[in-house]
């Protein structure tokens, strides 16, 4: 049977609810990726500090 679009009101979620669900699922994912990149930066910062900053400066790892 082919579904029709004559279903009653309220059978489809509104756009605001859909956006809310997408954001609720996307924000934790974004936080996890940010956390991964932060750890990668912290791990490799000592190796790249001489390439991008003055090696004699004590603030080169900030």
C-alpha positions as CSV (number, residue, x, y, z in Angstrom):
1,X,0.0,0.0,0.0
2,X,1.3,3.5,-0.8
3,X,1.2,5.9,2.1
4,X,-0.7,9.1,1.6
5,X,-0.1,12.5,3.1
6,X,-3.5,12.8,4.6
7,X,-2.4,11.8,8.1
8,X,-3.7,13.8,11.0
9,X,-2.1,16.9,12.3
10,X,0.9,16.3,14.6
11,X,2.1,13.1,12.8
12,X,5.2,14.9,11.6
13,X,7.6,16.6,14.0
14,X,8.1,20.3,13.4
15,X,11.3,21.8,12.1
16,X,12.3,23.2,15.5
17,X,12.2,19.8,17.1
18,X,14.2,18.3,14.3
19,X,16.9,21.0,14.6
20,X,17.0,20.5,18.4
21,X,17.5,16.7,18.0
22,X,20.3,17.3,15.4
23,X,22.0,19.8,17.7
24,X,21.6,17.6,20.7
25,X,23.4,14.8,18.8
26,X,26.0,17.0,17.1
27,X,27.3,19.0,20.1
28,X,28.8,16.1,22.0
29,X,30.4,14.9,18.8
30,X,31.9,18.3,18.2
31,X,33.3,18.4,21.8
32,X,34.9,15.0,21.3
33,X,36.7,16.1,18.1
34,X,37.8,19.3,19.8
35,X,39.2,17.2,22.7
36,X,41.1,14.9,20.3
37,X,42.7,17.9,18.4
38,X,43.6,19.5,21.7
39,X,45.4,16.3,22.9
40,X,47.1,16.1,19.5
41,X,48.3,19.7,19.7
42,X,49.5,19.2,23.3
43,X,51.4,16.1,22.3
44,X,53.2,17.6,19.3
45,X,53.6,21.2,20.5
46,X,57.1,20.6,21.9
47,X,58.3,19.2,18.6
48,X,56.9,22.1,16.5
49,X,57.7,25.0,18.8
50,X,61.1,25.7,17.2
51,X,59.5,25.8,13.7
52,X,56.8,28.4,14.5
53,X,58.1,30.3,17.6
54,X,61.3,31.7,19.0
55,X,63.1,28.8,20.7
56,X,64.7,31.1,23.3
57,X,61.4,32.5,24.5
58,X,60.0,30.8,27.6
59,X,56.5,31.6,26.3
60,X,56.9,29.5,23.2
61,X,54.7,26.7,24.5
62,X,51.8,28.8,25.7
